[in-house]
Amino acid sequence: YTKHDLVSRYGSDLSFDIITWNIEHFPKDPVHTIPDLSRIIRNIDVDLIAVQEIDESSSFQTLIDSLDGYTGCISSLPDYGQRLGIIYKTNIISMSEPYLIFTHDGWAFPRPPMVSIVTVKKENKIVFDFILIIVHLKAFPDEESEMRRRIACTKLKSYVDTYILSGSEKDVIILGDFNDELVDVKSNGIFESFISDSSHYHFLTLPLINHPTYIGDFDSSIDHILITDDTKEEYSGGLTRVLDIDKAFSEYLNTISDHRPVLAQFFVF
């Protein structure tokens, strides 16, 4: 029995399980973060994890090497750290080489979103393929930061509408640290571009607005999973939840993160 073994398995053999997780300034602790996170990832046993805030790419590779059955990749920008990454199971998932968008728009996107085509297979049969977009929007509650997030959402939606939904693959999952709460919609309209187009976009995290994903100085729900309309078919009967791993693993805030992971399960198998 070790301190991690209270962390439950959240993945399921019946579902494709995808998580967004801001792993705060990874590695948060030079000694404990990698072994602790490695053990937790093996315990929760999900298929794909979209991570934000990787500060050291060599440490990320060490983490990947410690996870049997998983591989991963990391974004090349920004230069100063806080990069995006993907960790996924190789036996059911294949993925195109990720690329970054809005690399020359650091005002709206201080961390360029990462895009990849994900194919999920069960016994060599494709059961789900979609375009994955990982975001980590501008932080802080000041007016300028809010405006930067709002413009980022508008530009991102325009990109998806123009370049993706006009193509043949219309299943899209956009997820990550949006650094804002969906409940603020009326006051500042950060997500208004997506929410007002409810026939095409749907926040899976909307029912979870009272379950904080950020557990730092103030509790707030700022990590989200957003799907396009076509993806609703695969999500039919699906589940989205915030994982309270910090309640099972007492060192969570010290060695892992000030964000909780958010899980969406698509019962496609």
Secondary structure, 3 states (H helix, E strand, C coil): CCCCCCCCCCCCCCCEEEEEEEEEEECCCCCCHHHHHHHHHHHHCCCEEEEEEECCHHHHHHHHHCCCCEEEEECCCCCCCCEEEEEEECCCEEECCCEECCCCCCCCCCCCCEEEEEEEEECCEEEEEEEEEEEECCCCCCHHHHHHHHHHHHHHHHHHHHHHCCCCCCCEEEEEECCCCHHHHHHHCCCHHHHCCCCCEEECCHHHCCCCCEECCCEECCEEEEEEHHHHHHHCCCEEEECCHHHHCCCHHHHCCCECCEEEEECCC
